[in-house]
């Protein structure tokens, strides 16, 4: 599961490095679809709602907090991936559009800046794929 999820997200993240391509992982509906199966695996979710050693008066509040945490996890996981991918895409677009104006005066610096930015965005694509797959796997193991 981890390798296939990582490969799928990595492939989609690398698609955004091409001009005029807005990748599927930039859409919240797609990343939510990948993250929502976390909610279906709720076999032992109630066992972990109250940590050991919690004082009795705090137990109702801890149950509410832990329930909310388990419900919003897929959403935060999806928003994290979508926001990072959109931010990188916007950065590439903004600097790519302003590159020709800057390149007229300093061509060498503009080319080096574009190459460094492309390397940075490639690293972000790999890191975000890895983070999403690892957190998805860890969350599903915690719930089971």
C-alpha positions as CSV (number, residue, x, y, z in Angstrom):
1,X,0.0,0.0,0.0
2,X,2.8,2.4,0.9
3,X,4.8,1.9,-2.3
4,X,1.8,2.2,-4.6
5,X,0.4,5.3,-2.9
6,X,3.9,6.9,-2.9
7,X,4.4,6.1,-6.6
8,X,0.9,7.5,-7.5
9,X,1.4,10.7,-5.7
10,X,5.0,11.1,-6.9
11,X,4.0,10.6,-10.5
12,X,1.3,13.2,-10.2
13,X,3.6,15.6,-8.3
14,X,6.2,15.4,-11.1
15,X,3.6,16.2,-13.7
16,X,3.3,19.7,-12.3
17,X,6.9,20.5,-13.3
18,X,5.8,20.6,-16.9
19,X,4.6,23.9,-18.3
20,X,0.8,24.4,-18.5
21,X,0.1,21.3,-16.4
22,X,-2.0,21.6,-13.2
23,X,-1.6,18.2,-11.6
24,X,-4.4,16.2,-10.0
25,X,-2.8,16.4,-6.5
26,X,-3.6,20.2,-6.6
27,X,-7.3,19.4,-6.3
28,X,-8.6,18.9,-2.8
29,X,-11.2,16.4,-3.9
30,X,-8.5,14.0,-5.2
31,X,-6.3,14.2,-2.1
32,X,-9.4,13.8,0.1
33,X,-10.3,10.7,-1.9
34,X,-6.8,9.3,-1.1
35,X,-7.0,10.3,2.6
36,X,-10.7,9.5,3.5
37,X,-10.3,5.7,3.8
38,X,-8.7,6.4,7.2
39,X,-12.2,7.0,8.6
40,X,-13.4,3.6,7.5
41,X,-10.8,1.7,9.5
42,X,-12.3,2.5,13.0
43,X,-12.2,-1.0,14.5
44,X,-10.3,0.0,17.6
45,X,-10.6,3.8,17.6
46,X,-12.4,3.9,20.9
47,X,-9.7,2.1,22.8
48,X,-7.3,5.0,22.3
49,X,-9.6,7.9,23.1
50,X,-8.4,8.2,26.8
51,X,-4.7,7.9,27.5
52,X,-3.7,6.0,30.7
53,X,-3.3,8.2,33.7
54,X,-5.9,10.8,32.6
55,X,-7.7,12.3,35.6
56,X,-11.4,11.4,35.8
57,X,-12.7,15.0,35.6
58,X,-10.8,15.5,32.3
59,X,-11.9,12.3,30.6
60,X,-15.0,13.8,28.8
61,X,-12.9,16.6,27.4
62,X,-10.2,14.2,26.3
63,X,-12.7,12.0,24.5
64,X,-14.1,15.1,22.6
65,X,-10.6,16.2,21.7
66,X,-9.5,12.8,20.5
67,X,-12.7,12.2,18.5
68,X,-12.3,15.5,16.7
69,X,-8.6,14.7,16.1
70,X,-9.5,11.4,14.5
71,X,-12.2,12.9,12.3
72,X,-10.1,15.8,11.0
73,X,-7.0,13.8,10.3
74,X,-7.9,12.9,6.7
75,X,-8.8,16.5,6.0
76,X,-5.5,17.9,7.4
77,X,-3.6,15.3,5.4
78,X,-5.3,16.2,2.2
79,X,-5.0,20.0,2.8
80,X,-1.3,19.7,3.6
81,X,-0.5,18.0,0.3
82,X,-2.8,20.2,-1.8
83,X,-1.5,23.5,-0.3
84,X,2.2,22.6,-0.7
85,X,1.6,21.5,-4.3
86,X,-0.3,24.6,-5.2
87,X,2.2,26.9,-3.5
88,X,5.1,25.3,-5.5
89,X,3.1,25.5,-8.7
90,X,2.3,29.2,-8.1
91,X,5.9,29.9,-7.3
92,X,7.1,28.3,-10.5
93,X,4.4,30.2,-12.5
94,X,5.1,33.6,-11.0
95,X,8.9,33.4,-11.3
96,X,8.5,31.9,-14.8
97,X,6.4,34.8,-16.0
98,X,8.8,37.4,-14.6
99,X,11.9,35.5,-15.8
100,X,12.1,37.1,-19.3
101,X,12.0,40.6,-17.8
102,X,14.8,39.7,-15.4
103,X,16.7,37.8,-18.0
104,X,17.1,40.8,-20.3
105,X,19.5,42.3,-17.8
106,X,21.1,39.3,-16.2
107,X,20.6,36.2,-18.3
108,X,23.0,33.9,-16.4
109,X,21.5,34.6,-13.0
110,X,17.9,34.1,-14.4
111,X,18.8,30.7,-15.8
112,X,20.6,29.6,-12.6
113,X,17.6,30.8,-10.5
114,X,15.1,28.8,-12.7
115,X,17.3,25.6,-12.5
116,X,17.6,25.9,-8.7
117,X,13.9,26.5,-8.4
118,X,13.2,23.4,-10.5
119,X,15.5,21.3,-8.3
120,X,13.7,22.7,-5.2
121,X,10.3,21.8,-6.6
122,X,11.5,18.3,-7.5
123,X,12.6,17.8,-4.0
124,X,9.2,19.1,-2.7
125,X,7.4,16.7,-5.0
126,X,9.4,13.7,-3.5
127,X,9.1,14.9,0.1
128,X,5.3,15.6,-0.1
129,X,4.7,12.2,-1.7
130,X,6.7,10.5,1.1
131,X,5.1,12.5,3.9
132,X,1.6,11.8,2.6
133,X,2.2,8.0,2.2
134,X,4.0,7.7,5.6
135,X,1.3,9.6,7.5
136,X,-1.5,7.7,5.7
137,X,0.1,4.4,6.6
138,X,0.8,5.5,10.2
139,X,-2.7,6.8,10.7
140,X,-4.3,3.6,9.4
141,X,-2.1,1.5,11.6
142,X,-3.0,3.6,14.7
143,X,-6.7,3.2,14.0
144,X,-6.6,-0.6,13.5
